[in-house]
Amino acid sequence: MLITLLWIKIIVTLFGWSLPMLFLPHSLMVRYRLPIVEPVLFFRLLGAAYLALTTMYAFGLARAYRGEDISEIVVIGLVSNGMAAAIIWRYALSGAYDDWPRATRAFIYVSGGVVTALALGLLVIGVWHGG
């Protein structure tokens, strides 16, 4: 179960956040009114940080396949997803996304659901059941 969870984590982080933040054209960011900081450099740097996080998950996945302990990877994922979920839902409850375009709003709500599920999965599978 933990290996499957790591695969989901890698795919979501890579394709849902990292690669779009690194390569999404600025014109689409503006079109969908993404909350980006100008200059867009900081948005790109965050994408690079997510790529580094994804790389760490990939190393953890390789270790899990070898049957090695990956408890630190689980904790990092739990902190990453737990904090992301808390931030996304805090802003959702404050109405911060109310004036976003429908597609952008859908993306952030789906992202909130996914990171919440991943955090809970890491908590239950990775922490409570020891992986």
N, C-alpha and C positions, 0 to 999 in steps of 0.2 A: 504493500500500500504506500509506503513512504517513497519508493522509487517512482511510482505513478504520480504521486503528489509533486515530486521534484520535476518530473517531465512537464507537468502542467505549469508549474512555477516558471520554468525556463521559457516555455513557449509564450506564456502570457507576458512575461517581462520583456522578452526579446521583440516580439511582434506587436504587442499592445502599447509598449512605452518606449523602449530603447531605440529601435530602428526608426519609428516615426519621428521621435525627437531629434534624431541625428540627420534624417534625410527628407522630412516633409518640407516641401517648398514653402517659403515664407508667404507667398500669395494665398496658399490654402489655409495657413494659420490665420491670416487676416480674414479670409472669406468666412471661416467657421468661428470667428471671434474667439480663438483660443486665448486663454489668459497668459500671454507670453510677456516676458520682460524684454524691453529693448535696451541694449542691442540683443538680437536673437542669440548671440554667443552664449549667454547663460542657459538658454533652453537647450542648446546643443551640448554644452558641458554636462548638464543633467542627464541627457541621453547617453553620454559617454560613461557617466557614473553608473547608470542602470546596466550598461553593457558590462562593466566590471563586475557588478553584482551577479549578472547572469553567468559570467565566466566562473565565478566562485561557486554558483549552484551546479554548474557542469562538473567541476572538480569534485564536489560533494556527491554528485550522481555516480561518477566513476568509482569513488570510494565505497558507496553503498552497494554497487554491483559486486565489489570484492568482499563484501561483508564487514567492512570496517566501520568503526564508530563515526558518526557524522553529527553528533549532538551539537557541536558549535555551529554547523550549517543550519540546523533546525532552529537554533536560538536566533541566528541572524535573520533567517526568513520570518520567524515569528515577530521579531521587532520591526522588520521592514514592512510586512503586511499589516501587522497590528496598528502601527503608527499611521500607515497610509489609510487604512479603514477609518481610524479615529478622525483624521484630518478631513477626509472626503465627507463623512457623515456630519461632522461638526458644521462644515460650511453648507451642506445640504439643508440642515435644520435651521440655519440662519437665513435661508432664502438666497444665498449667494449665486445660485445657478438659475434663478427664475427668469432672467432676461437673456440667457444663452439660447442660441438656436437649438431647435429640437434635436438634431443629430448630435450636437456637442453635449447637450444635457443627457441624452441617452447614453452616450459614451461614458460620462463620468459616473452615472448611476450604475451602469453595468460594471464598470471598473470597481466601484465601491462594493458591489455584491461579490465580485470575484475575489478581491483582496480580503474581504471579511471571511469568505469561505476558506480561502487558503490559510489564513491565520488560525481559524478554528480547526482546520485539518491538521496543521502543524502542531497545534496544541494537543489535540486528541491522539493523533497517530505518532507524532514525533516525540512528544514529551510524556504524556500519560502512559503510552504503551511502549516507550523506549525504542521507537522506530521499528 
